[in-house]
Amino acid sequence: MKTLEKKMKNQANMSIIPYIMAGDGGLEQLEERLLFLEHAGATVIEVGIPFSDPVADGPIIQAAGLRALQKKVNLEQIIAVLKNSQVKVPLVIMSYFQPIFHYGVETFFSQLHNSPVKGLIIPDLPFEHQDYLTPFLKKSDIALVQLISLTSSPARIQELIANAEGFIYTVTVNGTTGEKIAFDQRINQQLKLVKSQTNLPVLAGFGVSTLEHVENFSKFCDGVIIGSKVVKMFAEKQEEELAKFLQIAKEVPKH
């Protein structure tokens, strides 16, 4: 069992995974924000890699990525910070495949060896092409997190679950990231279906932005990923409100 799965399974309450864009606010902010989120109660922290052509990011995260790129932040610099980070909670990198491929897949994995990075999310890498990474994943403690969407067929869900590790990322909307007021009720049934087919932790992500969302999803899954809200609150310097939100969210029990 890889570290990421072990960490999630040990949670009595909902796992809370805040997302940040590396380099937003300057690379010097990255370690400070990781420690802030850990102190606020994050179970795991997802770290986005800025990329010029994102396909899954909504306007708030796209803007954060552009701010980071304007500061000339790159993957090599980000890895250097993450390797030496003092955080104790696992980190998950969310990147599109092109930056990793350009950097060199073997170099990428070798440089993350013995680092706090224990998971990888690559939304534009189809399951059929994940063998680009398989040899390196087998030799590492890094889990490749599978994403399941509302449009995934039952057969596809079984295929993804059979090859999943770390946790299952269930995408709650048909679209990009961003704060939501309400969700399609089909997502609750989707989460129940996925939960019934795996012993891995199942998390909900995309649009999760209120305590009501966390409490609703606690009936159907093991945790939530909170992206746009966290990115926006850092950008607007609402750290105190963000800490309070995360501290309350982490107390929501799993049902």
C-alpha positions in Angstrom: 0.0 0.0 0.0 1.4 3.4 -1.0 1.7 6.2 1.4 -1.1 8.2 -0.1 -3.7 5.5 0.3 -2.5 4.7 3.9 -2.8 8.4 4.8 -6.4 8.6 3.5 -7.5 5.3 5.1 -6.4 6.5 8.6 -8.9 9.4 8.5 -11.9 9.2 10.8 -13.3 12.4 9.3 -13.5 13.6 5.7 -10.1 13.9 4.0 -9.6 17.6 3.0 -7.3 18.3 0.0 -6.8 21.9 -0.8 -5.3 22.8 -4.1 -2.8 25.6 -4.8 -1.1 26.7 -7.9 2.7 26.6 -7.5 4.2 30.0 -8.2 1.1 32.0 -7.8 2.2 34.9 -5.7 5.8 34.0 -6.5 7.7 30.8 -6.0 8.9 32.1 -2.6 5.3 31.7 -1.5 5.0 28.0 -2.2 6.6 26.5 0.9 4.9 29.1 3.1 1.5 28.2 1.7 2.1 24.5 2.0 2.9 24.9 5.7 -0.1 27.2 6.2 -2.4 24.6 4.7 -0.9 21.8 6.7 -1.3 23.8 9.9 -5.0 24.5 8.9 -5.7 20.8 8.8 -5.1 19.6 5.2 -5.0 15.8 4.9 -3.0 16.1 1.6 -2.1 19.1 -0.5 -2.5 19.2 -4.2 0.0 21.3 -6.0 -0.8 22.6 -9.5 1.9 23.0 -12.1 1.3 26.2 -14.2 0.7 25.4 -17.9 -0.3 27.7 -20.8 -2.9 25.3 -22.3 -5.0 23.8 -19.5 -8.1 21.8 -20.4 -9.6 21.1 -17.0 -9.0 24.4 -15.2 -11.7 27.0 -14.8 -11.1 30.8 -14.9 -9.8 31.2 -11.3 -7.2 28.5 -11.6 -6.3 29.5 -15.2 -5.6 33.0 -13.9 -3.4 31.7 -11.1 -1.5 29.7 -13.6 -0.9 32.7 -15.8 0.2 34.7 -12.8 2.8 32.0 -12.0 4.0 31.8 -15.7 4.4 35.6 -15.7 6.8 35.2 -12.9 8.8 32.6 -15.0 8.1 29.8 -12.6 9.0 26.4 -14.1 8.8 22.7 -13.2 12.4 22.4 -12.3 12.1 25.2 -9.7 8.9 23.8 -8.3 10.4 20.3 -7.8 13.4 21.9 -6.0 11.0 23.5 -3.5 8.9 20.4 -3.1 11.9 18.1 -2.6 13.1 20.2 0.4 9.7 21.0 1.8 9.2 20.6 5.5 5.6 19.6 5.3 4.6 16.3 6.8 1.4 15.6 4.9 1.7 14.0 1.5 1.7 16.2 -1.6 0.1 15.4 -4.9 1.3 17.1 -8.1 -1.5 18.0 -10.6 0.1 18.6 -14.0 -0.7 18.2 -17.6 1.5 15.7 -19.4 3.5 18.0 -21.7 5.5 19.7 -18.9 6.5 16.3 -17.4 7.3 14.9 -20.9 9.4 18.0 -21.8 11.2 17.8 -18.4 11.9 14.1 -18.9 9.8 11.4 -17.2 12.7 9.5 -15.8 14.3 12.7 -14.4 10.9 13.8 -13.0 10.5 10.6 -11.0 14.1 10.3 -9.9 14.1 13.9 -8.5 11.0 13.2 -6.5 12.4 10.1 -4.9 12.2 10.5 -1.1 10.3 13.7 -1.4 6.9 14.5 0.2 5.3 14.1 -3.3 3.3 10.9 -3.0 0.7 11.3 -5.8 0.3 12.5 -9.4 -2.8 13.7 -11.2 -2.5 14.1 -15.0 -6.0 15.0 -16.4 -5.0 14.9 -20.0 -3.1 11.6 -20.0 -5.6 8.9 -21.2 -5.7 5.6 -19.4 -4.5 3.9 -22.6 -1.2 5.9 -22.5 -0.4 5.6 -18.8 2.3 3.1 -19.7 4.5 6.1 -20.3 4.7 6.2 -16.5 4.1 2.7 -15.4 7.8 1.5 -15.1 8.6 4.5 -12.9 5.4 4.2 -10.8 6.2 0.6 -10.0 9.6 1.6 -8.6 8.3 4.6 -6.6 5.9 5.5 -3.7 4.1 7.8 -6.0 0.5 6.9 -6.8 -1.1 7.8 -10.2 -4.6 9.0 -9.2 -7.4 7.9 -11.6 -10.2 10.3 -12.5 -13.7 9.2 -13.0 -16.3 11.6 -14.5 -20.1 11.7 -14.8 -19.7 10.5 -18.4 -17.5 7.5 -17.5 -19.3 4.3 -18.5 -19.7 1.4 -16.0 -17.1 -0.6 -18.0 -14.7 2.3 -18.0 -15.2 2.9 -14.2 -14.4 -0.8 -13.6 -11.3 -0.5 -15.7 -10.1 2.7 -13.9 -10.8 1.2 -10.5 -8.9 -2.0 -11.3 -5.8 0.1 -12.0 -6.2 2.8 -9.4 -3.9 3.6 -6.5 -3.8 6.2 -3.8 -7.4 7.4 -4.1 -10.1 7.7 -6.7 -10.8 11.3 -7.9 -14.4 11.6 -8.9 -15.1 14.7 -11.0 -18.4 16.2 -9.8 -19.2 18.3 -12.9 -19.2 18.0 -16.7 -16.9 20.9 -17.2 -13.9 22.7 -15.7 -13.0 23.6 -12.1 -14.7 26.5 -10.3 -16.8 27.4 -7.4 -20.4 25.9 -7.6 -23.7 26.8 -6.0 -25.3 23.4 -6.6 -24.4 20.0 -8.2 -26.2 17.7 -10.5 -27.8 15.1 -8.1 -26.4 12.3 -10.3 -23.0 12.9 -8.7 -24.3 11.4 -5.4 -25.3 8.2 -7.2 -22.0 8.2 -9.1 -20.0 8.4 -5.8 -22.1 5.6 -4.3 -21.4 3.4 -7.3 -17.7 4.0 -7.2 -17.5 3.5 -3.4 -19.3 0.2 -3.8 -16.7 -1.1 -6.2 -13.4 -0.2 -4.4 -11.7 -0.3 -1.1 -9.7 2.8 -2.1 -10.7 6.2 -0.7 -13.0 8.0 -3.0 -12.9 11.8 -3.2 -15.0 14.4 -4.9 -13.5 17.3 -6.7 -14.4 20.3 -9.0 -16.6 23.0 -7.6 -16.4 22.0 -3.9 -16.4 25.4 -2.2 -18.8 25.5 0.8 -19.2 23.6 4.1 -22.6 22.5 2.8 -20.9 20.8 -0.1 -18.5 19.0 2.3 -21.3 17.8 4.5 -23.3 16.6 1.5 -20.4 14.6 0.1 -19.6 13.1 3.5 -22.7 10.9 3.0 -21.2 9.4 -0.2 -17.4 9.5 -0.2 -14.3 9.9 1.9 -13.1 13.4 1.2 -13.1 16.4 -1.0 -10.6 18.4 -3.1 -11.1 22.2 -2.8 -9.4 24.2 -5.5 -10.8 27.4 -6.9 -12.0 28.6 -3.5 -8.5 28.1 -1.9 -6.7 29.8 -4.9 -9.1 32.7 -4.8 -8.8 33.2 -1.0 -5.0 33.2 -1.2 -5.1 35.7 -4.1 -7.4 38.0 -2.1 -5.3 37.6 1.0 -8.1 36.0 3.0 -5.8 33.6 4.8 -7.5 33.9 8.2 -10.9 33.1 6.7 -9.4 30.2 4.7 -7.8 28.7 7.8 -11.2 28.9 9.6 -13.0 27.2 6.7 -10.5 24.4 6.4 -10.4 23.8 10.2 -14.2 23.4 10.3 -14.2 21.3 7.1 -11.7 18.8 8.5 -14.1 18.1 11.5 -16.9 16.9 9.2 -17.2 13.1 9.9 -17.5 10.4 7.3 -20.9 8.7 7.3 
